[in-house]
Amino acid sequence: IYGELFHVTPARPWHAVVVQWLQYELATYARQEPAAGYVSSVEGKVTFQRRDTYVSPDVWAVRLDEMRALDWDRL
């Protein structure tokens, strides 16, 4: 973050279970409340409008209009 590399330990098996549970619960909610957006666990980067700063979340919840944008930096 902000050009500094953070050491992240490898995820343990329990981490994957929690990620799957969280994705399922968020997706269930999003199906009931479409304004909540789209839920995914696809790998990607969030840059905060700076190329030297990004995070890669395990689970995303993104509004559909943002998901359809090809260039998120413009949003």
Order of alpha helices (4+ residues) and beta strands (2+ residues): alpha-beta-beta-alpha
